[in-house]
Amino acid sequence: MKKFFCALVKLVTVLALLGALLYAAVTYWDKIMEFVAKVRSLLPCRDGGCVCAPAESDDYADWEM
């Protein structure tokens, strides 16, 4: 019975933690996305193109005219 009770307490604790993380992510989504944009802007550009802003011609590179 003690093992069952401990497992139940652990399950409730994990579910509460996941709920708190989900709540925080939903509540602060705008701030999280601002932070991600700031980090992306600090990344260096590779191979002549920037990581966060691909060239528009890349979208149509496989189209034949």
For each residue, the residues with C-beta under 8 A, 3 or more apart:
1: 4 5
2: 5 6
3: 6 7
4: 1 7 8
5: 1 2 8 9
6: 2 3 9 10
7: 3 4 10 11
8: 4 5 11 12
9: 5 6 12 13
10: 6 7 13 14
11: 7 8 14 15
12: 8 9 15 16
13: 9 10 16 17
14: 10 11 17 18
15: 11 12 18 19
16: 12 13 19 20
17: 13 14 20 21
18: 14 15 21 22
19: 15 16 22 23
20: 16 17 23 24
21: 17 18 24 25
22: 18 19 25 26
23: 19 20 26 27
24: 20 21 27 28
25: 21 22 28 29 32
26: 22 23 29
27: 23 24
28: 24 25 31 32
29: 25 26 32 33
30: 33 34
31: 28 34 35
32: 25 28 29 35 36
33: 29 30 36 37
34: 30 31 37 38
35: 31 32 38 39
36: 32 33 39 40
37: 33 34 40 41
38: 34 35 41 42
39: 35 36 42 43
40: 36 37 43 51 52
41: 37 38 52
42: 38 39
43: 39 40 51 52
44: 51
45: 48 49 50 51
46: 49 51
47:
48: 45
49: 45 46 53 54 55 58
50: 45 53 54
51: 40 43 44 45 46
52: 40 41 43
53: 49 50
54: 49 50 58 59
55: 49 58
56: 59 60
57: 60 61
58: 49 54 55 61
59: 54 56
60: 56 57 63
61: 57 58
62:
63: 60
64:
65:
